[in-house]
Amino acid sequence: MLSLKKLSIQNCTGLTLDIDLSMCSNIEEVDASGTSINVIIPENSKITKYELGTPTSISIVNPTQIATTGVIVDNSTNIDSLELINVPNNKTFAMFGKIMSIT
């Protein structure tokens, strides 16, 4: 699925395994809201929308397009690993606050 641009699996509560999109360099939108899975995106991704339900892990490394408003997490209580590196426009801390619901 190297040319995959959008993944929409919201409210698919039967999913239990992580989805690894690290080889999908063209991914732009992920909507896994209403689920408890992790969706792994590639470093240097073109992602603009990254919505997760109740993940345990989030890694956004060197994204080229995403804004703080493009990241939504339904519930951050289960996150045990959070990696935000080089978010555009120096918005790493703002994105951290949004993900962890402290802003």
DONUKOL-517991 format. One record per residue: residue number from 0; x, y, z of N, C-alpha, C, O, CB in turn. Coordinates in nm, 2 decimals, always signed. Glycine has a CB too. Example, Ala and Ser with C-alpha at 12.3 -4.5 7.8 and 13.67 -1.06 7.14 Angstrom:
2
+-----+--------+--------+--------+--------+--------+--------+--------+--------+--------+--------+--------+--------+--------+--------+--------+
| num |   n_xx |   n_yy |   n_zz |  ca_xx |  ca_yy |  ca_zz |   c_xx |   c_yy |   c_zz |   o_xx |   o_yy |   o_zz |  cb_xx |  cb_yy |  cb_zz |
+-----+--------+--------+--------+--------+--------+--------+--------+--------+--------+--------+--------+--------+--------+--------+--------+
|   0 |  +1.32 |  -0.57 |  +0.78 |  +1.23 |  -0.45 |  +0.78 |  +1.32 |  -0.33 |  +0.78 |  +1.42 |  -0.33 |  +0.85 |  +1.13 |  -0.45 |  +0.90 |
|   1 |  +1.28 |  -0.22 |  +0.71 |  +1.37 |  -0.11 |  +0.71 |  +1.29 |  +0.00 |  +0.79 |  +1.34 |  +0.11 |  +0.80 |  +1.41 |  -0.06 |  +0.57 |
+-----+--------+--------+--------+--------+--------+--------+--------+--------+--------+--------+--------+--------+--------+--------+--------+
END
This chain:
103
+-----+--------+--------+--------+--------+--------+--------+--------+--------+--------+--------+--------+--------+--------+--------+--------+
| num |   n_xx |   n_yy |   n_zz |  ca_xx |  ca_yy |  ca_zz |   c_xx |   c_yy |   c_zz |   o_xx |   o_yy |   o_zz |  cb_xx |  cb_yy |  cb_zz |
+-----+--------+--------+--------+--------+--------+--------+--------+--------+--------+--------+--------+--------+--------+--------+--------+
|   0 |  +0.08 |  -0.12 |  +0.00 |  +0.00 |  +0.00 |  +0.00 |  +0.09 |  +0.13 |  +0.00 |  +0.06 |  +0.22 |  +0.07 |  -0.09 |  +0.00 |  +0.12 |
|   1 |  +0.19 |  +0.13 |  -0.08 |  +0.28 |  +0.24 |  -0.08 |  +0.22 |  +0.37 |  -0.12 |  +0.26 |  +0.48 |  -0.08 |  +0.40 |  +0.21 |  -0.17 |
|   2 |  +0.11 |  +0.37 |  -0.20 |  +0.05 |  +0.49 |  -0.25 |  -0.07 |  +0.53 |  -0.16 |  -0.14 |  +0.62 |  -0.20 |  +0.00 |  +0.47 |  -0.39 |
|   3 |  -0.10 |  +0.46 |  -0.05 |  -0.21 |  +0.49 |  +0.04 |  -0.20 |  +0.64 |  +0.09 |  -0.09 |  +0.68 |  +0.14 |  -0.21 |  +0.40 |  +0.16 |
|   4 |  -0.31 |  +0.72 |  +0.08 |  -0.31 |  +0.85 |  +0.12 |  -0.40 |  +0.87 |  +0.24 |  -0.37 |  +0.96 |  +0.33 |  -0.35 |  +0.95 |  +0.01 |
|   5 |  -0.51 |  +0.80 |  +0.25 |  -0.60 |  +0.81 |  +0.36 |  -0.64 |  +0.68 |  +0.42 |  -0.67 |  +0.58 |  +0.35 |  -0.73 |  +0.88 |  +0.31 |
|   6 |  -0.64 |  +0.67 |  +0.55 |  -0.69 |  +0.55 |  +0.63 |  -0.80 |  +0.60 |  +0.72 |  -0.77 |  +0.68 |  +0.81 |  -0.57 |  +0.48 |  +0.70 |
|   7 |  -0.91 |  +0.54 |  +0.71 |  -1.03 |  +0.57 |  +0.79 |  -1.08 |  +0.45 |  +0.85 |  -1.15 |  +0.37 |  +0.78 |  -1.14 |  +0.65 |  +0.71 |
|   8 |  -1.06 |  +0.43 |  +0.98 |  -1.10 |  +0.31 |  +1.05 |  -1.17 |  +0.34 |  +1.18 |  -1.16 |  +0.27 |  +1.28 |  -0.99 |  +0.21 |  +1.07 |
|   9 |  -1.23 |  +0.46 |  +1.19 |  -1.29 |  +0.51 |  +1.31 |  -1.40 |  +0.41 |  +1.36 |  -1.47 |  +0.35 |  +1.28 |  -1.35 |  +0.65 |  +1.30 |
|  10 |  -1.40 |  +0.40 |  +1.49 |  -1.50 |  +0.31 |  +1.56 |  -1.50 |  +0.17 |  +1.53 |  -1.60 |  +0.09 |  +1.55 |  -1.64 |  +0.36 |  +1.53 |
|  11 |  -1.39 |  +0.12 |  +1.48 |  -1.37 |  -0.03 |  +1.45 |  -1.31 |  -0.09 |  +1.58 |  -1.20 |  -0.12 |  +1.59 |  -1.27 |  -0.05 |  +1.33 |
|  12 |  -1.40 |  -0.11 |  +1.68 |  -1.36 |  -0.15 |  +1.81 |  -1.31 |  -0.30 |  +1.81 |  -1.25 |  -0.33 |  +1.91 |  -1.48 |  -0.14 |  +1.90 |
|  13 |  -1.33 |  -0.37 |  +1.71 |  -1.28 |  -0.51 |  +1.70 |  -1.13 |  -0.52 |  +1.67 |  -1.07 |  -0.63 |  +1.68 |  -1.35 |  -0.59 |  +1.61 |
|  14 |  -1.07 |  -0.41 |  +1.63 |  -0.93 |  -0.41 |  +1.60 |  -0.85 |  -0.41 |  +1.72 |  -0.88 |  -0.34 |  +1.82 |  -0.89 |  -0.28 |  +1.51 |
|  15 |  -0.75 |  -0.50 |  +1.73 |  -0.67 |  -0.51 |  +1.85 |  -0.52 |  -0.49 |  +1.82 |  -0.44 |  -0.47 |  +1.92 |  -0.69 |  -0.64 |  +1.91 |
|  16 |  -0.47 |  -0.50 |  +1.70 |  -0.33 |  -0.50 |  +1.67 |  -0.29 |  -0.36 |  +1.61 |  -0.38 |  -0.29 |  +1.55 |  -0.29 |  -0.61 |  +1.57 |
|  17 |  -0.17 |  -0.32 |  +1.63 |  -0.12 |  -0.19 |  +1.58 |  -0.13 |  -0.20 |  +1.42 |  -0.12 |  -0.30 |  +1.37 |  +0.02 |  -0.16 |  +1.62 |
|  18 |  -0.14 |  -0.08 |  +1.36 |  -0.14 |  -0.07 |  +1.22 |  -0.01 |  +0.00 |  +1.18 |  +0.01 |  +0.12 |  +1.22 |  -0.27 |  +0.00 |  +1.16 |
|  19 |  +0.08 |  -0.06 |  +1.11 |  +0.21 |  +0.00 |  +1.07 |  +0.20 |  +0.05 |  +0.93 |  +0.20 |  -0.02 |  +0.83 |  +0.32 |  -0.11 |  +1.08 |
|  20 |  +0.20 |  +0.19 |  +0.92 |  +0.20 |  +0.26 |  +0.80 |  +0.34 |  +0.32 |  +0.77 |  +0.35 |  +0.41 |  +0.69 |  +0.09 |  +0.36 |  +0.79 |
|  21 |  +0.44 |  +0.27 |  +0.84 |  +0.57 |  +0.33 |  +0.83 |  +0.63 |  +0.33 |  +0.69 |  +0.72 |  +0.40 |  +0.65 |  +0.67 |  +0.27 |  +0.92 |
|  22 |  +0.58 |  +0.24 |  +0.60 |  +0.63 |  +0.23 |  +0.46 |  +0.54 |  +0.31 |  +0.37 |  +0.57 |  +0.31 |  +0.25 |  +0.64 |  +0.08 |  +0.42 |
|  23 |  +0.44 |  +0.37 |  +0.42 |  +0.34 |  +0.45 |  +0.34 |  +0.38 |  +0.59 |  +0.33 |  +0.33 |  +0.67 |  +0.41 |  +0.19 |  +0.43 |  +0.39 |
|  24 |  +0.48 |  +0.63 |  +0.25 |  +0.54 |  +0.76 |  +0.25 |  +0.44 |  +0.87 |  +0.20 |  +0.47 |  +0.99 |  +0.22 |  +0.66 |  +0.76 |  +0.17 |
|  25 |  +0.33 |  +0.83 |  +0.14 |  +0.23 |  +0.93 |  +0.09 |  +0.11 |  +0.94 |  +0.18 |  +0.02 |  +1.02 |  +0.15 |  +0.18 |  +0.88 |  -0.05 |
|  26 |  +0.11 |  +0.88 |  +0.30 |  +0.00 |  +0.89 |  +0.39 |  -0.02 |  +1.04 |  +0.43 |  +0.07 |  +1.11 |  +0.47 |  +0.02 |  +0.80 |  +0.51 |
|  27 |  -0.15 |  +1.09 |  +0.42 |  -0.18 |  +1.22 |  +0.45 |  -0.28 |  +1.23 |  +0.57 |  -0.28 |  +1.33 |  +0.64 |  -0.24 |  +1.30 |  +0.33 |
|  28 |  -0.37 |  +1.13 |  +0.58 |  -0.47 |  +1.14 |  +0.68 |  -0.50 |  +1.00 |  +0.74 |  -0.50 |  +0.90 |  +0.67 |  -0.61 |  +1.19 |  +0.62 |
|  29 |  -0.51 |  +1.00 |  +0.87 |  -0.54 |  +0.88 |  +0.95 |  -0.65 |  +0.92 |  +1.04 |  -0.64 |  +1.01 |  +1.12 |  -0.41 |  +0.83 |  +1.03 |
|  30 |  -0.76 |  +0.84 |  +1.04 |  -0.86 |  +0.85 |  +1.14 |  -0.89 |  +0.72 |  +1.20 |  -0.96 |  +0.63 |  +1.14 |  -0.99 |  +0.91 |  +1.07 |
|  31 |  -0.84 |  +0.70 |  +1.32 |  -0.86 |  +0.58 |  +1.40 |  -0.93 |  +0.62 |  +1.53 |  -0.92 |  +0.55 |  +1.63 |  -0.73 |  +0.51 |  +1.43 |
|  32 |  -1.01 |  +0.72 |  +1.53 |  -1.08 |  +0.77 |  +1.65 |  -1.18 |  +0.66 |  +1.68 |  -1.23 |  +0.59 |  +1.60 |  -1.15 |  +0.90 |  +1.63 |
|  33 |  -1.21 |  +0.65 |  +1.81 |  -1.30 |  +0.54 |  +1.86 |  -1.25 |  +0.40 |  +1.86 |  -1.32 |  +0.31 |  +1.88 |  -1.42 |  +0.54 |  +1.77 |
|  34 |  -1.11 |  +0.39 |  +1.85 |  -1.04 |  +0.26 |  +1.86 |  -0.94 |  +0.27 |  +1.97 |  -0.92 |  +0.38 |  +2.03 |  -0.98 |  +0.22 |  +1.72 |
|  35 |  -0.88 |  +0.16 |  +2.00 |  -0.77 |  +0.16 |  +2.10 |  -0.64 |  +0.12 |  +2.04 |  -0.55 |  +0.08 |  +2.12 |  -0.81 |  +0.07 |  +2.22 |
|  36 |  -0.63 |  +0.12 |  +1.91 |  -0.50 |  +0.08 |  +1.85 |  -0.41 |  +0.20 |  +1.83 |  -0.44 |  +0.31 |  +1.83 |  -0.54 |  +0.02 |  +1.71 |
|  37 |  -0.28 |  +0.16 |  +1.80 |  -0.18 |  +0.26 |  +1.76 |  -0.16 |  +0.25 |  +1.61 |  -0.17 |  +0.14 |  +1.55 |  -0.04 |  +0.22 |  +1.83 |
|  38 |  -0.14 |  +0.37 |  +1.55 |  -0.12 |  +0.37 |  +1.40 |  +0.02 |  +0.43 |  +1.39 |  +0.04 |  +0.55 |  +1.42 |  -0.23 |  +0.45 |  +1.33 |
|  39 |  +0.11 |  +0.36 |  +1.33 |  +0.25 |  +0.40 |  +1.32 |  +0.26 |  +0.47 |  +1.18 |  +0.23 |  +0.41 |  +1.08 |  +0.35 |  +0.28 |  +1.33 |
|  40 |  +0.31 |  +0.59 |  +1.18 |  +0.33 |  +0.67 |  +1.06 |  +0.48 |  +0.68 |  +1.03 |  +0.56 |  +0.67 |  +1.12 |  +0.26 |  +0.81 |  +1.07 |
|  41 |  +0.51 |  +0.71 |  +0.91 |  +0.66 |  +0.72 |  +0.87 |  +0.72 |  +0.85 |  +0.92 |  +0.65 |  +0.95 |  +0.94 |  +0.68 |  +0.71 |  +0.72 |
|  42 |  +0.85 |  +0.84 |  +0.95 |  +0.92 |  +0.97 |  +0.97 |  +0.91 |  +1.05 |  +0.85 |  +0.91 |  +1.00 |  +0.74 |  +1.07 |  +0.94 |  +1.02 |
|  43 |  +0.92 |  +1.18 |  +0.86 |  +0.91 |  +1.28 |  +0.75 |  +0.78 |  +1.26 |  +0.67 |  +0.78 |  +1.29 |  +0.55 |  +1.03 |  +1.25 |  +0.65 |
|  44 |  +0.68 |  +1.23 |  +0.74 |  +0.55 |  +1.21 |  +0.67 |  +0.49 |  +1.34 |  +0.62 |  +0.52 |  +1.44 |  +0.67 |  +0.45 |  +1.13 |  +0.76 |
|  45 |  +0.39 |  +1.32 |  +0.53 |  +0.32 |  +1.44 |  +0.48 |  +0.18 |  +1.45 |  +0.55 |  +0.09 |  +1.51 |  +0.50 |  +0.30 |  +1.42 |  +0.32 |
|  46 |  +0.17 |  +1.38 |  +0.66 |  +0.04 |  +1.37 |  +0.73 |  -0.01 |  +1.51 |  +0.77 |  +0.06 |  +1.60 |  +0.82 |  +0.05 |  +1.28 |  +0.85 |
|  47 |  -0.14 |  +1.53 |  +0.75 |  -0.21 |  +1.65 |  +0.79 |  -0.32 |  +1.63 |  +0.89 |  -0.35 |  +1.72 |  +0.96 |  -0.27 |  +1.72 |  +0.67 |
|  48 |  -0.36 |  +1.51 |  +0.90 |  -0.47 |  +1.47 |  +1.00 |  -0.43 |  +1.34 |  +1.06 |  -0.40 |  +1.24 |  +0.99 |  -0.61 |  +1.46 |  +0.93 |
|  49 |  -0.42 |  +1.34 |  +1.20 |  -0.38 |  +1.22 |  +1.27 |  -0.47 |  +1.21 |  +1.39 |  -0.45 |  +1.27 |  +1.50 |  -0.23 |  +1.22 |  +1.31 |
|  50 |  -0.58 |  +1.13 |  +1.38 |  -0.68 |  +1.12 |  +1.48 |  -0.67 |  +0.97 |  +1.54 |  -0.68 |  +0.88 |  +1.47 |  -0.82 |  +1.15 |  +1.43 |
|  51 |  -0.66 |  +0.97 |  +1.67 |  -0.65 |  +0.84 |  +1.74 |  -0.75 |  +0.83 |  +1.85 |  -0.80 |  +0.94 |  +1.90 |  -0.51 |  +0.81 |  +1.79 |
|  52 |  -0.79 |  +0.71 |  +1.89 |  -0.89 |  +0.70 |  +2.00 |  -0.82 |  +0.70 |  +2.13 |  -0.81 |  +0.80 |  +2.20 |  -0.97 |  +0.57 |  +1.98 |
|  53 |  -0.78 |  +0.58 |  +2.18 |  -0.72 |  +0.56 |  +2.31 |  -0.59 |  +0.48 |  +2.28 |  -0.58 |  +0.37 |  +2.32 |  -0.81 |  +0.49 |  +2.41 |
|  54 |  -0.49 |  +0.55 |  +2.23 |  -0.36 |  +0.48 |  +2.19 |  -0.27 |  +0.46 |  +2.32 |  -0.29 |  +0.52 |  +2.42 |  -0.29 |  +0.56 |  +2.09 |
|  55 |  -0.18 |  +0.37 |  +2.30 |  -0.07 |  +0.36 |  +2.41 |  +0.06 |  +0.42 |  +2.36 |  +0.15 |  +0.44 |  +2.44 |  -0.05 |  +0.21 |  +2.44 |
|  56 |  +0.07 |  +0.45 |  +2.23 |  +0.19 |  +0.50 |  +2.18 |  +0.17 |  +0.60 |  +2.06 |  +0.08 |  +0.57 |  +1.98 |  +0.29 |  +0.39 |  +2.13 |
|  57 |  +0.24 |  +0.71 |  +2.06 |  +0.23 |  +0.81 |  +1.95 |  +0.37 |  +0.85 |  +1.92 |  +0.45 |  +0.88 |  +2.01 |  +0.14 |  +0.93 |  +1.99 |
|  58 |  +0.40 |  +0.84 |  +1.79 |  +0.53 |  +0.89 |  +1.74 |  +0.51 |  +0.97 |  +1.62 |  +0.47 |  +0.92 |  +1.51 |  +0.63 |  +0.77 |  +1.71 |
|  59 |  +0.55 |  +1.10 |  +1.63 |  +0.54 |  +1.19 |  +1.52 |  +0.68 |  +1.25 |  +1.50 |  +0.72 |  +1.34 |  +1.58 |  +0.43 |  +1.30 |  +1.53 |
|  60 |  +0.75 |  +1.21 |  +1.40 |  +0.89 |  +1.25 |  +1.39 |  +0.91 |  +1.32 |  +1.26 |  +0.89 |  +1.26 |  +1.15 |  +0.99 |  +1.13 |  +1.40 |
|  61 |  +0.96 |  +1.44 |  +1.26 |  +0.99 |  +1.52 |  +1.14 |  +0.87 |  +1.53 |  +1.05 |  +0.89 |  +1.51 |  +0.93 |  +1.11 |  +1.47 |  +1.07 |
|  62 |  +0.75 |  +1.56 |  +1.09 |  +0.64 |  +1.57 |  +1.00 |  +0.66 |  +1.69 |  +0.91 |  +0.72 |  +1.79 |  +0.96 |  +0.50 |  +1.57 |  +1.07 |
|  63 |  +0.62 |  +1.69 |  +0.79 |  +0.64 |  +1.81 |  +0.70 |  +0.52 |  +1.90 |  +0.69 |  +0.53 |  +2.01 |  +0.65 |  +0.68 |  +1.76 |  +0.57 |
|  64 |  +0.40 |  +1.85 |  +0.72 |  +0.28 |  +1.92 |  +0.69 |  +0.19 |  +1.95 |  +0.81 |  +0.11 |  +2.04 |  +0.81 |  +0.20 |  +1.85 |  +0.59 |
|  65 |  +0.19 |  +1.87 |  +0.91 |  +0.09 |  +1.87 |  +1.02 |  +0.10 |  +1.99 |  +1.10 |  +0.20 |  +2.05 |  +1.13 |  +0.11 |  +1.75 |  +1.10 |
|  66 |  -0.02 |  +2.04 |  +1.14 |  -0.04 |  +2.15 |  +1.23 |  -0.09 |  +2.09 |  +1.36 |  -0.15 |  +1.98 |  +1.36 |  -0.13 |  +2.26 |  +1.17 |
|  67 |  -0.08 |  +2.17 |  +1.47 |  -0.13 |  +2.12 |  +1.60 |  -0.28 |  +2.08 |  +1.59 |  -0.32 |  +1.99 |  +1.65 |  -0.12 |  +2.23 |  +1.71 |
|  68 |  -0.36 |  +2.15 |  +1.51 |  -0.50 |  +2.13 |  +1.50 |  -0.53 |  +1.99 |  +1.42 |  -0.64 |  +1.94 |  +1.43 |  -0.57 |  +2.24 |  +1.42 |
|  69 |  -0.43 |  +1.94 |  +1.36 |  -0.45 |  +1.81 |  +1.28 |  -0.43 |  +1.69 |  +1.37 |  -0.45 |  +1.58 |  +1.32 |  -0.35 |  +1.81 |  +1.17 |
|  70 |  -0.40 |  +1.70 |  +1.49 |  -0.38 |  +1.59 |  +1.58 |  -0.49 |  +1.59 |  +1.69 |  -0.51 |  +1.69 |  +1.76 |  -0.24 |  +1.59 |  +1.65 |
|  71 |  -0.56 |  +1.48 |  +1.69 |  -0.67 |  +1.47 |  +1.79 |  -0.66 |  +1.33 |  +1.85 |  -0.65 |  +1.23 |  +1.78 |  -0.81 |  +1.49 |  +1.73 |
|  72 |  -0.66 |  +1.33 |  +1.99 |  -0.66 |  +1.20 |  +2.06 |  -0.79 |  +1.20 |  +2.15 |  -0.80 |  +1.29 |  +2.23 |  -0.53 |  +1.18 |  +2.14 |
|  73 |  -0.87 |  +1.10 |  +2.14 |  -0.99 |  +1.09 |  +2.22 |  -0.96 |  +1.08 |  +2.36 |  -1.03 |  +1.15 |  +2.44 |  -1.08 |  +0.97 |  +2.17 |
|  74 |  -0.86 |  +1.00 |  +2.40 |  -0.83 |  +0.98 |  +2.54 |  -0.68 |  +0.95 |  +2.55 |  -0.64 |  +0.85 |  +2.49 |  -0.92 |  +0.87 |  +2.60 |
|  75 |  -0.61 |  +1.02 |  +2.63 |  -0.47 |  +1.01 |  +2.65 |  -0.43 |  +0.93 |  +2.77 |  -0.31 |  +0.92 |  +2.80 |  -0.40 |  +1.14 |  +2.65 |
|  76 |  -0.52 |  +0.87 |  +2.84 |  -0.49 |  +0.81 |  +2.97 |  -0.40 |  +0.68 |  +2.96 |  -0.33 |  +0.65 |  +3.05 |  -0.61 |  +0.77 |  +3.04 |
|  77 |  -0.40 |  +0.62 |  +2.84 |  -0.33 |  +0.49 |  +2.82 |  -0.19 |  +0.51 |  +2.76 |  -0.12 |  +0.42 |  +2.73 |  -0.40 |  +0.39 |  +2.75 |
|  78 |  -0.16 |  +0.64 |  +2.72 |  -0.03 |  +0.66 |  +2.65 |  +0.09 |  +0.63 |  +2.74 |  +0.10 |  +0.69 |  +2.85 |  -0.03 |  +0.81 |  +2.60 |
|  79 |  +0.17 |  +0.54 |  +2.70 |  +0.30 |  +0.52 |  +2.78 |  +0.42 |  +0.55 |  +2.70 |  +0.53 |  +0.54 |  +2.75 |  +0.30 |  +0.37 |  +2.82 |
|  80 |  +0.40 |  +0.60 |  +2.57 |  +0.52 |  +0.64 |  +2.49 |  +0.47 |  +0.75 |  +2.40 |  +0.38 |  +0.73 |  +2.32 |  +0.58 |  +0.52 |  +2.41 |
|  81 |  +0.53 |  +0.87 |  +2.41 |  +0.50 |  +0.98 |  +2.33 |  +0.63 |  +1.04 |  +2.27 |  +0.71 |  +1.09 |  +2.35 |  +0.41 |  +1.08 |  +2.41 |
|  82 |  +0.64 |  +1.05 |  +2.14 |  +0.75 |  +1.10 |  +2.07 |  +0.71 |  +1.21 |  +1.97 |  +0.65 |  +1.18 |  +1.87 |  +0.84 |  +0.99 |  +2.00 |
|  83 |  +0.74 |  +1.33 |  +2.00 |  +0.71 |  +1.44 |  +1.91 |  +0.84 |  +1.51 |  +1.88 |  +0.91 |  +1.57 |  +1.97 |  +0.61 |  +1.54 |  +1.97 |
|  84 |  +0.89 |  +1.50 |  +1.76 |  +1.02 |  +1.56 |  +1.72 |  +1.01 |  +1.65 |  +1.60 |  +0.96 |  +1.61 |  +1.49 |  +1.12 |  +1.45 |  +1.70 |
|  85 |  +1.05 |  +1.77 |  +1.61 |  +1.07 |  +1.86 |  +1.50 |  +0.93 |  +1.89 |  +1.43 |  +0.92 |  +1.88 |  +1.31 |  +1.16 |  +1.81 |  +1.40 |
|  86 |  +0.83 |  +1.92 |  +1.51 |  +0.70 |  +1.96 |  +1.46 |  +0.71 |  +2.09 |  +1.39 |  +0.77 |  +2.18 |  +1.45 |  +0.59 |  +1.96 |  +1.57 |
|  87 |  +0.65 |  +2.11 |  +1.27 |  +0.66 |  +2.24 |  +1.20 |  +0.62 |  +2.36 |  +1.28 |  +0.54 |  +2.35 |  +1.37 |  +0.58 |  +2.24 |  +1.07 |
|  88 |  +0.68 |  +2.47 |  +1.25 |  +0.65 |  +2.60 |  +1.31 |  +0.68 |  +2.60 |  +1.46 |  +0.61 |  +2.68 |  +1.54 |  +0.51 |  +2.64 |  +1.29 |
|  89 |  +0.77 |  +2.52 |  +1.51 |  +0.80 |  +2.51 |  +1.65 |  +0.68 |  +2.49 |  +1.74 |  +0.67 |  +2.56 |  +1.85 |  +0.87 |  +2.64 |  +1.69 |
|  90 |  +0.59 |  +2.40 |  +1.70 |  +0.47 |  +2.38 |  +1.78 |  +0.47 |  +2.24 |  +1.86 |  +0.37 |  +2.19 |  +1.89 |  +0.35 |  +2.38 |  +1.68 |
|  91 |  +0.59 |  +2.19 |  +1.88 |  +0.60 |  +2.06 |  +1.95 |  +0.53 |  +2.07 |  +2.09 |  +0.46 |  +1.98 |  +2.12 |  +0.74 |  +2.02 |  +1.97 |
|  92 |  +0.56 |  +2.17 |  +2.17 |  +0.50 |  +2.18 |  +2.30 |  +0.35 |  +2.20 |  +2.30 |  +0.27 |  +2.14 |  +2.37 |  +0.56 |  +2.29 |  +2.38 |
|  93 |  +0.30 |  +2.28 |  +2.20 |  +0.16 |  +2.30 |  +2.18 |  +0.09 |  +2.16 |  +2.15 |  -0.02 |  +2.13 |  +2.20 |  +0.13 |  +2.40 |  +2.08 |
|  94 |  +0.15 |  +2.09 |  +2.06 |  +0.10 |  +1.96 |  +2.02 |  +0.10 |  +1.86 |  +2.14 |  +0.00 |  +1.79 |  +2.16 |  +0.18 |  +1.90 |  +1.91 |
|  95 |  +0.20 |  +1.86 |  +2.22 |  +0.21 |  +1.78 |  +2.34 |  +0.09 |  +1.82 |  +2.43 |  +0.02 |  +1.73 |  +2.48 |  +0.34 |  +1.80 |  +2.42 |
|  96 |  +0.07 |  +1.94 |  +2.46 |  -0.04 |  +1.99 |  +2.54 |  -0.18 |  +1.94 |  +2.49 |  -0.27 |  +1.90 |  +2.56 |  -0.04 |  +2.14 |  +2.56 |
|  97 |  -0.20 |  +1.95 |  +2.36 |  -0.32 |  +1.91 |  +2.30 |  -0.35 |  +1.76 |  +2.31 |  -0.45 |  +1.72 |  +2.35 |  -0.33 |  +1.95 |  +2.15 |
|  98 |  -0.24 |  +1.68 |  +2.28 |  -0.25 |  +1.54 |  +2.30 |  -0.29 |  +1.50 |  +2.44 |  -0.37 |  +1.41 |  +2.46 |  -0.12 |  +1.47 |  +2.25 |
|  99 |  -0.22 |  +1.56 |  +2.53 |  -0.24 |  +1.52 |  +2.67 |  -0.35 |  +1.59 |  +2.74 |  -0.37 |  +1.58 |  +2.86 |  -0.11 |  +1.55 |  +2.75 |
| 100 |  -0.42 |  +1.67 |  +2.67 |  -0.54 |  +1.75 |  +2.72 |  -0.51 |  +1.84 |  +2.83 |  -0.58 |  +1.85 |  +2.93 |  -0.65 |  +1.65 |  +2.76 |
| 101 |  -0.39 |  +1.91 |  +2.82 |  -0.36 |  +2.01 |  +2.92 |  -0.36 |  +2.15 |  +2.87 |  -0.31 |  +2.24 |  +2.94 |  -0.22 |  +1.97 |  +2.98 |
| 102 |  -0.41 |  +2.17 |  +2.75 |  -0.42 |  +2.31 |  +2.70 |  -0.56 |  +2.36 |  +2.71 |  -0.58 |  +2.48 |  +2.67 |  -0.36 |  +2.32 |  +2.56 |
+-----+--------+--------+--------+--------+--------+--------+--------+--------+--------+--------+--------+--------+--------+--------+--------+
END
